[in-house]
Amino acid sequence: MRDNRLRRTVTRAELADAATELLDAGFRLALAAAHDDGADGLRVVYLFLAGRPDRRTELELPLADDASVPSLAHLSFPAGRFEREMMDLFGITPVGHPQPRRLVRHAHWPDDWHPMRHDAGPAPDFSTTGRFPFLTVDGHGVYEIPVGPVHAGLIEPGHFRFSVVGESVLKLKARLWFVHRGVERLFEGKPVTETTALAERISGDTSAGHALAHCLAVEDALGVDVPDDVHRMRALVIELERLYNHATDLGALANDVGFALANAHAQHVRERLLRINARVTGHRLLRGAIHPGGAVLQAFPDPVELRGLADDVAEIAELTLKNSVIYDRFSDTASLHVEDARALGCLGYVARASGMATDARLDHPTITLPVREVAATAGDVLARYTVRRDEFAASVQLACDLIEDLGGATQFAAALPDAGRGCSGVGVVEGWRGTIVHRVELNAGGAITRSKIVDPSWFNWPALPVAMADTIVPDFPLANKSFNLSYAGNDL
């Protein structure tokens, strides 16, 4: 492994102590991936990350014939969710888990069917194994409001259950995984030269981010180092993805409180950015620009045009926040305190709006970039709005710097070596929502045997119900949009 990366094989008895040591040293659990190695049995890999400087440690736990792991839920909230996912998809029991209920599998999934096991076979007929165990809140005047999974707008399915008194929210519970597609299984058996297009479709609005994380993981596994200009080209594409998504959300947040004029202007900015994307990469969603071993651009954005769009977004934000009604609706609404954000492992603008310093461009850089950090402390809708407003301006400046540094270089492709033996690699990218992590394992022929994918929405979804405490039901659309989490990126 490279100098900043360590791998340890641990036993069940050693796992908790090893994880505690890493967490106490400032690492976070970035993923936990179960593996079905066939005749060699099951195995779990825990990836811990720490930044500034970039450090990565993997704990590998062979399970042999016993499909169980000691739960780390008492050490890390994300660990408990990863364990529930492994329980559903691989049939691995987390011993000592405080809430070992289903996470991914819905009631129509049979109890004994675990689709990521090699011997799982085709999906069986749907069955009924009981209702999802939502916590019921009792008391005088308490009632429930179910919302979804089918919604009125063009959004993906998710079920939200509010326990309320009047309009005051006592508890919100989210139920996801209605769009579970078995994406990780789709990678298995495919050569690395044919998998980028699948990575681009994990979450449509993060095509470039997931493509880059996947390619970095493949390159890490194969020991491929690409030139700095390739990293700059890729960074430019990621910033373009950040721009059009932030502009869209700034308008949508204004629209959710009735300021349709700001949304109309923001949608105009979004369309101009999508046309820039098409000129730069040939695709409005930036697909096809990033591939293992290289990158290819068709043109560079015009820095003058980008700076003009930054001025437009700054004006849209100023008009929005100068409206006292809108400002009051944003301020102190759906606050996520830094202690909660840290305990939940939040990432991206959700974490930064609550005062956490987290950015993979600085924590896990491929090259040194002049990234201007943006942060807030209140953790409310207003903070999440202003962080994205300021990130738009910072991202435009970074994109212009990258264009100047590149000086005309538009494509590069390195030949990928043969794997030669089984190998693994990790890719870490700061997507527009936050840190994306991919981990791949390859066989000697260069085909993927396991791909584990973690979108930042995996870490941020549990924070939405926490932020909804002490709010009212009409705050939910606004709070939900201020988080703007991916269903597809979470559900996989």
PEBELVEN-V981374 format. One record per residue. N is the residue number from 0. RES is the residue in one letter. OMEGA is omega in radians with two decimals (* if undefined). Layout:
BEGIN
n->N res->RES omega->OMEGA
n->N res->RES omega->OMEGA
END
This chain:
BEGIN
n->0 res->M omega->3.14
n->1 res->R omega->-2.95
n->2 res->D omega->-3.08
n->3 res->N omega->-3.04
n->4 res->R omega->-3.13
n->5 res->L omega->3.07
n->6 res->R omega->3.14
n->7 res->R omega->2.96
n->8 res->T omega->-3.09
n->9 res->V omega->3.02
n->10 res->T omega->3.09
n->11 res->R omega->-3.11
n->12 res->A omega->-3.09
n->13 res->E omega->-2.97
n->14 res->L omega->-3.05
n->15 res->A omega->3.14
n->16 res->D omega->3.13
n->17 res->A omega->3.11
n->18 res->A omega->3.12
n->19 res->T omega->3.13
n->20 res->E omega->-3.13
n->21 res->L omega->3.13
n->22 res->L omega->3.11
n->23 res->D omega->-3.14
n->24 res->A omega->3.07
n->25 res->G omega->3.06
n->26 res->F omega->2.99
n->27 res->R omega->3.07
n->28 res->L omega->-3.08
n->29 res->A omega->3.06
n->30 res->L omega->2.96
n->31 res->A omega->-3.03
n->32 res->A omega->3.03
n->33 res->A omega->-3.13
n->34 res->H omega->3.00
n->35 res->D omega->-3.09
n->36 res->D omega->3.08
n->37 res->G omega->-3.09
n->38 res->A omega->3.14
n->39 res->D omega->3.08
n->40 res->G omega->-3.11
n->41 res->L omega->-3.10
n->42 res->R omega->3.08
n->43 res->V omega->3.08
n->44 res->V omega->3.09
n->45 res->Y omega->3.13
n->46 res->L omega->3.09
n->47 res->F omega->-3.13
n->48 res->L omega->2.97
n->49 res->A omega->-3.07
n->50 res->G omega->3.04
n->51 res->R omega->0.17
n->52 res->P omega->-3.13
n->53 res->D omega->3.09
n->54 res->R omega->-3.10
n->55 res->R omega->3.14
n->56 res->T omega->3.08
n->57 res->E omega->2.98
n->58 res->L omega->-3.11
n->59 res->E omega->-3.08
n->60 res->L omega->3.04
n->61 res->P omega->-3.09
n->62 res->L omega->-3.12
n->63 res->A omega->-3.06
n->64 res->D omega->-3.08
n->65 res->D omega->-3.07
n->66 res->A omega->3.12
n->67 res->S omega->3.06
n->68 res->V omega->3.00
n->69 res->P omega->-3.08
n->70 res->S omega->3.02
n->71 res->L omega->-3.07
n->72 res->A omega->3.13
n->73 res->H omega->3.12
n->74 res->L omega->-2.99
n->75 res->S omega->3.09
n->76 res->F omega->3.10
n->77 res->P omega->3.13
n->78 res->A omega->3.13
n->79 res->G omega->3.12
n->80 res->R omega->3.06
n->81 res->F omega->-3.14
n->82 res->E omega->3.10
n->83 res->R omega->3.07
n->84 res->E omega->3.11
n->85 res->M omega->3.12
n->86 res->M omega->-3.12
n->87 res->D omega->-2.98
n->88 res->L omega->-3.09
n->89 res->F omega->-3.10
n->90 res->G omega->3.12
n->91 res->I omega->-3.06
n->92 res->T omega->3.04
n->93 res->P omega->-3.06
n->94 res->V omega->-3.13
n->95 res->G omega->3.11
n->96 res->H omega->-3.08
n->97 res->P omega->-3.13
n->98 res->Q omega->-3.03
n->99 res->P omega->3.11
n->100 res->R omega->-3.09
n->101 res->R omega->3.05
n->102 res->L omega->-3.10
n->103 res->V omega->-3.01
n->104 res->R omega->3.06
n->105 res->H omega->-2.99
n->106 res->A omega->-3.09
n->107 res->H omega->3.05
n->108 res->W omega->3.11
n->109 res->P omega->-3.10
n->110 res->D omega->-2.99
n->111 res->D omega->3.13
n->112 res->W omega->-3.11
n->113 res->H omega->-2.86
n->114 res->P omega->3.14
n->115 res->M omega->3.05
n->116 res->R omega->-3.09
n->117 res->H omega->-3.12
n->118 res->D omega->-3.07
n->119 res->A omega->-3.10
n->120 res->G omega->-3.13
n->121 res->P omega->-3.14
n->122 res->A omega->3.13
n->123 res->P omega->3.06
n->124 res->D omega->3.09
n->125 res->F omega->3.07
n->126 res->S omega->3.10
n->127 res->T omega->-3.12
n->128 res->T omega->3.12
n->129 res->G omega->-3.11
n->130 res->R omega->3.08
n->131 res->F omega->-3.02
n->132 res->P omega->3.03
n->133 res->F omega->3.06
n->134 res->L omega->3.13
n->135 res->T omega->3.10
n->136 res->V omega->-3.09
n->137 res->D omega->3.09
n->138 res->G omega->-3.11
n->139 res->H omega->3.09
n->140 res->G omega->-3.13
n->141 res->V omega->3.06
n->142 res->Y omega->-3.09
n->143 res->E omega->3.00
n->144 res->I omega->3.06
n->145 res->P omega->3.12
n->146 res->V omega->3.12
n->147 res->G omega->0.27
n->148 res->P omega->3.09
n->149 res->V omega->-3.07
n->150 res->H omega->-3.11
n->151 res->A omega->-3.09
n->152 res->G omega->3.13
n->153 res->L omega->3.11
n->154 res->I omega->-3.11
n->155 res->E omega->-3.00
n->156 res->P omega->3.02
n->157 res->G omega->-3.12
n->158 res->H omega->3.12
n->159 res->F omega->-3.11
n->160 res->R omega->-3.11
n->161 res->F omega->2.90
n->162 res->S omega->-2.96
n->163 res->V omega->2.91
n->164 res->V omega->-3.00
n->165 res->G omega->3.04
n->166 res->E omega->-3.09
n->167 res->S omega->-3.11
n->168 res->V omega->3.03
n->169 res->L omega->-3.11
n->170 res->K omega->3.03
n->171 res->L omega->3.07
n->172 res->K omega->3.12
n->173 res->A omega->3.05
n->174 res->R omega->-3.06
n->175 res->L omega->3.10
n->176 res->W omega->3.00
n->177 res->F omega->3.13
n->178 res->V omega->3.08
n->179 res->H omega->-3.03
n->180 res->R omega->-3.09
n->181 res->G omega->-3.04
n->182 res->V omega->-3.10
n->183 res->E omega->3.11
n->184 res->R omega->-3.13
n->185 res->L omega->3.12
n->186 res->F omega->-2.97
n->187 res->E omega->3.09
n->188 res->G omega->-3.11
n->189 res->K omega->3.06
n->190 res->P omega->-3.04
n->191 res->V omega->3.10
n->192 res->T omega->-3.05
n->193 res->E omega->-2.99
n->194 res->T omega->-3.09
n->195 res->T omega->-3.14
n->196 res->A omega->3.08
n->197 res->L omega->3.11
n->198 res->A omega->-3.14
n->199 res->E omega->-3.07
n->200 res->R omega->3.07
n->201 res->I omega->3.08
n->202 res->S omega->-2.91
n->203 res->G omega->-3.11
n->204 res->D omega->3.11
n->205 res->T omega->-3.10
n->206 res->S omega->-3.09
n->207 res->A omega->-3.11
n->208 res->G omega->-3.14
n->209 res->H omega->3.08
n->210 res->A omega->-3.12
n->211 res->L omega->3.12
n->212 res->A omega->3.11
n->213 res->H omega->-3.11
n->214 res->C omega->3.09
n->215 res->L omega->3.11
n->216 res->A omega->3.11
n->217 res->V omega->3.14
n->218 res->E omega->3.09
n->219 res->D omega->-3.14
n->220 res->A omega->-3.08
n->221 res->L omega->-3.12
n->222 res->G omega->-3.12
n->223 res->V omega->3.04
n->224 res->D omega->3.14
n->225 res->V omega->-3.13
n->226 res->P omega->-3.13
n->227 res->D omega->-3.14
n->228 res->D omega->3.06
n->229 res->V omega->3.08
n->230 res->H omega->3.12
n->231 res->R omega->3.10
n->232 res->M omega->3.13
n->233 res->R omega->3.12
n->234 res->A omega->3.10
n->235 res->L omega->3.13
n->236 res->V omega->3.13
n->237 res->I omega->3.12
n->238 res->E omega->3.08
n->239 res->L omega->3.08
n->240 res->E omega->3.11
n->241 res->R omega->-3.06
n->242 res->L omega->-3.03
n->243 res->Y omega->3.11
n->244 res->N omega->3.11
n->245 res->H omega->3.12
n->246 res->A omega->3.12
n->247 res->T omega->-3.08
n->248 res->D omega->3.10
n->249 res->L omega->3.08
n->250 res->G omega->-3.11
n->251 res->A omega->3.10
n->252 res->L omega->3.08
n->253 res->A omega->-3.12
n->254 res->N omega->-3.11
n->255 res->D omega->3.05
n->256 res->V omega->2.98
n->257 res->G omega->-3.13
n->258 res->F omega->-3.05
n->259 res->A omega->-3.12
n->260 res->L omega->3.12
n->261 res->A omega->3.13
n->262 res->N omega->3.12
n->263 res->A omega->3.12
n->264 res->H omega->3.14
n->265 res->A omega->3.10
n->266 res->Q omega->3.06
n->267 res->H omega->3.08
n->268 res->V omega->3.13
n->269 res->R omega->-3.12
n->270 res->E omega->3.10
n->271 res->R omega->3.10
n->272 res->L omega->3.10
n->273 res->L omega->3.09
n->274 res->R omega->3.02
n->275 res->I omega->3.10
n->276 res->N omega->-3.11
n->277 res->A omega->3.12
n->278 res->R omega->-3.05
n->279 res->V omega->-3.01
n->280 res->T omega->-3.05
n->281 res->G omega->-3.11
n->282 res->H omega->-3.08
n->283 res->R omega->3.11
n->284 res->L omega->2.96
n->285 res->L omega->3.11
n->286 res->R omega->3.07
n->287 res->G omega->-3.08
n->288 res->A omega->-3.03
n->289 res->I omega->3.11
n->290 res->H omega->-3.14
n->291 res->P omega->3.12
n->292 res->G omega->-3.11
n->293 res->G omega->3.11
n->294 res->A omega->3.11
n->295 res->V omega->3.06
n->296 res->L omega->3.11
n->297 res->Q omega->-3.14
n->298 res->A omega->3.03
n->299 res->F omega->3.01
n->300 res->P omega->3.06
n->301 res->D omega->-3.13
n->302 res->P omega->3.12
n->303 res->V omega->3.12
n->304 res->E omega->3.13
n->305 res->L omega->-3.14
n->306 res->R omega->3.06
n->307 res->G omega->3.09
n->308 res->L omega->3.07
n->309 res->A omega->3.08
n->310 res->D omega->3.13
n->311 res->D omega->-3.12
n->312 res->V omega->3.10
n->313 res->A omega->3.12
n->314 res->E omega->3.10
n->315 res->I omega->3.14
n->316 res->A omega->3.13
n->317 res->E omega->3.12
n->318 res->L omega->-3.12
n->319 res->T omega->-3.03
n->320 res->L omega->3.05
n->321 res->K omega->3.06
n->322 res->N omega->-3.01
n->323 res->S omega->3.13
n->324 res->V omega->-3.14
n->325 res->I omega->-3.14
n->326 res->Y omega->3.14
n->327 res->D omega->3.13
n->328 res->R omega->3.14
n->329 res->F omega->-3.00
n->330 res->S omega->3.09
n->331 res->D omega->3.12
n->332 res->T omega->3.08
n->333 res->A omega->-3.10
n->334 res->S omega->3.05
n->335 res->L omega->-3.06
n->336 res->H omega->-3.01
n->337 res->V omega->3.12
n->338 res->E omega->3.11
n->339 res->D omega->3.14
n->340 res->A omega->-3.13
n->341 res->R omega->-3.13
n->342 res->A omega->-3.13
n->343 res->L omega->-3.12
n->344 res->G omega->-3.06
n->345 res->C omega->-3.07
n->346 res->L omega->2.98
n->347 res->G omega->-3.07
n->348 res->Y omega->3.06
n->349 res->V omega->3.12
n->350 res->A omega->-3.09
n->351 res->R omega->3.11
n->352 res->A omega->3.11
n->353 res->S omega->3.06
n->354 res->G omega->3.10
n->355 res->M omega->3.08
n->356 res->A omega->-3.14
n->357 res->T omega->3.13
n->358 res->D omega->-3.07
n->359 res->A omega->3.09
n->360 res->R omega->3.10
n->361 res->L omega->-3.10
n->362 res->D omega->-3.06
n->363 res->H omega->-3.00
n->364 res->P omega->2.94
n->365 res->T omega->2.98
n->366 res->I omega->3.10
n->367 res->T omega->-3.14
n->368 res->L omega->3.09
n->369 res->P omega->-3.09
n->370 res->V omega->3.06
n->371 res->R omega->-3.11
n->372 res->E omega->3.12
n->373 res->V omega->-3.11
n->374 res->A omega->3.00
n->375 res->A omega->-3.10
n->376 res->T omega->-2.99
n->377 res->A omega->3.12
n->378 res->G omega->-3.13
n->379 res->D omega->3.13
n->380 res->V omega->3.12
n->381 res->L omega->3.14
n->382 res->A omega->3.13
n->383 res->R omega->3.06
n->384 res->Y omega->-3.06
n->385 res->T omega->3.07
n->386 res->V omega->-3.14
n->387 res->R omega->3.04
n->388 res->R omega->-3.10
n->389 res->D omega->3.09
n->390 res->E omega->3.10
n->391 res->F omega->3.14
n->392 res->A omega->3.14
n->393 res->A omega->-3.13
n->394 res->S omega->3.06
n->395 res->V omega->3.14
n->396 res->Q omega->3.12
n->397 res->L omega->3.12
n->398 res->A omega->3.13
n->399 res->C omega->3.08
n->400 res->D omega->3.14
n->401 res->L omega->3.11
n->402 res->I omega->3.13
n->403 res->E omega->-3.12
n->404 res->D omega->-3.08
n->405 res->L omega->3.05
n->406 res->G omega->3.04
n->407 res->G omega->3.13
n->408 res->A omega->-3.04
n->409 res->T omega->3.14
n->410 res->Q omega->3.09
n->411 res->F omega->3.09
n->412 res->A omega->3.08
n->413 res->A omega->3.07
n->414 res->A omega->3.12
n->415 res->L omega->3.12
n->416 res->P omega->3.01
n->417 res->D omega->3.13
n->418 res->A omega->3.09
n->419 res->G omega->3.14
n->420 res->R omega->3.08
n->421 res->G omega->-3.11
n->422 res->C omega->-3.12
n->423 res->S omega->3.12
n->424 res->G omega->-3.10
n->425 res->V omega->3.03
n->426 res->G omega->-3.12
n->427 res->V omega->-3.05
n->428 res->V omega->3.01
n->429 res->E omega->3.04
n->430 res->G omega->-3.06
n->431 res->W omega->3.06
n->432 res->R omega->-3.06
n->433 res->G omega->-3.01
n->434 res->T omega->3.06
n->435 res->I omega->3.11
n->436 res->V omega->3.00
n->437 res->H omega->2.99
n->438 res->R omega->-3.14
n->439 res->V omega->2.92
n->440 res->E omega->-3.10
n->441 res->L omega->3.02
n->442 res->N omega->-3.06
n->443 res->A omega->3.13
n->444 res->G omega->3.12
n->445 res->G omega->3.08
n->446 res->A omega->-3.13
n->447 res->I omega->3.06
n->448 res->T omega->3.10
n->449 res->R omega->3.03
n->450 res->S omega->3.09
n->451 res->K omega->-3.01
n->452 res->I omega->3.09
n->453 res->V omega->3.04
n->454 res->D omega->3.13
n->455 res->P omega->3.11
n->456 res->S omega->3.08
n->457 res->W omega->-3.12
n->458 res->F omega->-3.00
n->459 res->N omega->-3.13
n->460 res->W omega->-3.14
n->461 res->P omega->-3.12
n->462 res->A omega->-3.12
n->463 res->L omega->3.08
n->464 res->P omega->3.11
n->465 res->V omega->3.14
n->466 res->A omega->-3.11
n->467 res->M omega->3.05
n->468 res->A omega->3.12
n->469 res->D omega->3.03
n->470 res->T omega->3.05
n->471 res->I omega->-3.07
n->472 res->V omega->3.14
n->473 res->P omega->3.07
n->474 res->D omega->-2.97
n->475 res->F omega->3.13
n->476 res->P omega->-3.14
n->477 res->L omega->3.12
n->478 res->A omega->-3.13
n->479 res->N omega->3.13
n->480 res->K omega->3.14
n->481 res->S omega->3.02
n->482 res->F omega->-3.10
n->483 res->N omega->-3.09
n->484 res->L omega->-3.11
n->485 res->S omega->3.00
n->486 res->Y omega->-3.09
n->487 res->A omega->3.14
n->488 res->G omega->3.11
n->489 res->N omega->-2.94
n->490 res->D omega->3.10
n->491 res->L omega->*
END
